[in-house]
Amino acid sequence: FNGTSGYEEAAAQGLMAGINAARSVQGKPPVVLSRGEAYIGALIDDLVTKGTNEPYRMMTSRSEYRLYLRQDNADIRLAERAKEIGLADASFFERTEKKYALVESEIARLEKTRVSPTDDLNQLILSRGEQKIVTGVSLADLMRRPGLDYQTLARFDPYRPELQRSVAEQVEITLKYSGYIKQELDSIARFAQMEDRLLPQDIDYLSIPVIRLEARQKFDKIRPRSLGQASRISGVSPADITALIIWLESRSQNKEM
């Protein structure tokens, strides 16, 4: 029972079930996508930690990392994973690497290419609701302005290379939202630290007196895989997680003695 009402949600879980069934037969560890890697990770994590009393639908608002989890960058986000588990051949991986090498190269070129404050350029800038320039600026800085984009500035960039639409799109997105994306990546890195702290599966949660009874019962029922997953269980408070961390550290020290 997968607890969803959508074809896509069911297909996503079926895909992961198929992958991990094959890996189980091969004696390999399961693939677990995190909330910071893919919407599939958010979907499965929600169903495991929160459960569902009604059909679950995967909406972008369910992810706290939706600025990073975009359809346009799914290739680079998951290419390494796909290669690792045998769902992407070498040619796909090479194409993806080549695409993003072109993105990085073009961004570097735009950062170095400066344009002068000509009447023609300022007329365009003003027509887009932006403040005109009075000194030379890089094309990258102009593209960071909300009213300007990669295509609009093409006529002021005579040495621009011919790029595929998907590459040009990545160039523009990366330049315009780099600050926000960096903040989100930093948040994902902090999240990963919690996810990397796996919980022993032999814990008798009901016997841990320092944790509230409600939290103990939920830990015992859900059996969270990691500290991060435990923190997302409905009804579990930050104080419960702190108590669990203290108990784990105490248990570790006792085993070492």
Salt bridges, closest charged atoms under 4 A:
GLU8 OE1 - ARG57 NH2 3.92
GLU9 OE2 - ARG57 NE 2.93
GLU37 OE2 - ARG81 NE 2.89
ASP45 OD2 - ARG35 NH1 2.87
ASP45 OD2 - ARG232 NE 2.54
ASP46 OD1 - ARG35 NH1 2.81
ASP46 OD1 - LYS50 NZ 3.67
GLU64 OE1 - ARG35 NH2 3.15
ASP72 OD2 - ARG70 NE 2.93
ASP75 OD2 - LYS99 NZ 2.86
GLU106 OE1 - ARG109 NE 2.84
GLU111 OE2 - ARG144 NH2 2.44
ASP120 OD2 - ARG155 NH1 3.07
ASP141 OD1 - ARG144 NH1 2.71
ASP157 OD2 - ARG109 NH2 2.62
ASP157 OD2 - ARG160 NE 3.04
ASP186 OD2 - LYS182 NZ 3.14
GLU195 OE2 - ARG232 NH1 2.78
ASP202 OD1 - ARG251 NH2 3.13
GLU214 OE1 - ARG212 NH1 3.28
GLU214 OE2 - LYS218 NZ 3.43
ASP220 OD1 - ARG223 NH1 3.35
ASP240 OD2 - ARG212 NH2 2.63
